[in-house]
Amino acid sequence: MITATKAKIAPGKLLIDGQWVEGAKTFDTVNPATGEVLTQVTEASASDVDRAVEAARRAFDGKSGWRKMPASERGRLIWRLADLIAQHIDELAELETLDNGKPIFESRNVDMPMVIDVLRYYAGWATKIHGETVNTFDNAFTYTLREPVGVVGLIIPWNFPLLLASWKLGPALACGNTILMKPAEQTPLSTLRMGELAVEAGIPVGVLNIVTGGPETGKAIVQHAGIDKIAFTGSTAVGKEIMRGAADTLKRVTLELGGKSPNIVFADSDIDGAVRGAINGIFYGKGEVCNAGSRLFVESKIQDEFLEKLVGRAKKMAPGDPLDPKTRMGAIVSQEQMQTVLGYIEAGKSEGAKLIAGGNRVTVDGGKGFFVEPTVFGGVSNDMKIAQEEIFGPVLATLKFDDVDEVVELANRNQYGLAAAVWTNDVKKAHQVSRQLHAGTVWINTYGLMDAALPFGGYKSSGFGRELGAAALEHYTETKTVWMNIG
Ligand code: NAD
């Protein structure tokens, strides 16, 4: 049985200027494990966005504006929000799983703890953002100030809804910016609940505005003259639109986009560890993970043994009820995304790749959910669609190679550059290959680890700018140089 939820889900309203308000239109948000509507959520119009921008501007510039608040107080409020999220962790995890279809194991044990960690990390930064004094001339006193950028538009995708919201919210708040946040239309619920907790935490009115909606709401944010910066996570196609849309108002833009990350296994690696890493790299989060290890390169001499072990494990990962704590493969986020994934599986077959595990939609508990088997293709060549394009689902393309130069060349021959992994017990080789890979993150003998303190972001079509770590603060501050004549 798909477990019935205990959570009572109210219709979603907009959070503007500290008030929960309704708009003219609503849209449905659906539980992908059952195909049933969870609730209706307000679609923010351009005029709702206008009101949210005015509120954010007042909260930024006003006499007791967010930017003027003592930094320690800003940090305390961010920490308080993290505490409230910790107190409501089960409820938030359940909302995330209901809306996204990800296993409750992931929402409860990975996503939500990291949300709390990220907010606490940036709460600590609030008091440590500063400029520097610089020695220039004897008759001058010269220094720099780090100032918040202003009103920022944060646009979030559906795969890690609250987690990716926290990656932007933490540094934006710590630096003194005020916010319009737009969660993805598929998964707005956890962000709306977090908005209630932000109000309860005492984050001042207008500092965080939540404007739910789809692409039209997103475009209104991107084009709005009153917004100073856009931080976007999502697909590369939309990222390009956002750059174009932001050009007329010369907004600062940071983009965290798609990926097709190579996971490279050398014959001298710990093979069982690498098999586990490959499974985790592609099937964690149903493969709806920007840094999914979706291209697996295995050195020819261990290929047969490796694929046999890999396929054995993949076949055991049957999709199940996302609310069951034992489930490790949940539901694809939407019917549309499931059709995209199944379309890529068909493309793989018609291009001549060999389907060696999965490949089908499956029914869980006789329901109407959107479940796809963990799927593995063998015999893939690097120019096939399934090796080049981001599928964003549980589909692994496996390729083989014979030497280091060949695999580095193949791995880099792709438009994306978000992440990569190398499995080998040869320390020199591990570091040499890591240096040659065009990727924002390289894992050695592991896959997918993240920490609030370490920057994350892409090379090439995977975007630019870095989130997490001190690096993110760069994107939420302007640097002002001050000269004073003391001669
Ligand atoms: P998407 O690009 O379709 O949508 C992302 C967000 O942008 C949503 O909130 C959506 O409503 C909004 N949007 C859509 N069109 C818009 C427009 N024209 N103007 C303004 N906003 C618009 O992406 P998605 O399908 O939600 O997410 C999947 C994609 O996100 C994948 O490509 C994945 O790789 C990428 N992603 C990247 C990272 C990263 O850190 N690099 C992390 C997670 C996801």
Residues whose N, C-alpha, C, O or C-beta is under 5 A from the ligand:
A	BS01	NAD	I155 I156 P157 W158 K182 P183 A184 E185 G213 G214 P215 G218 K219 T233 G234 S235 T236 V238 E241 E256 L257 G258 G259 C290 S462
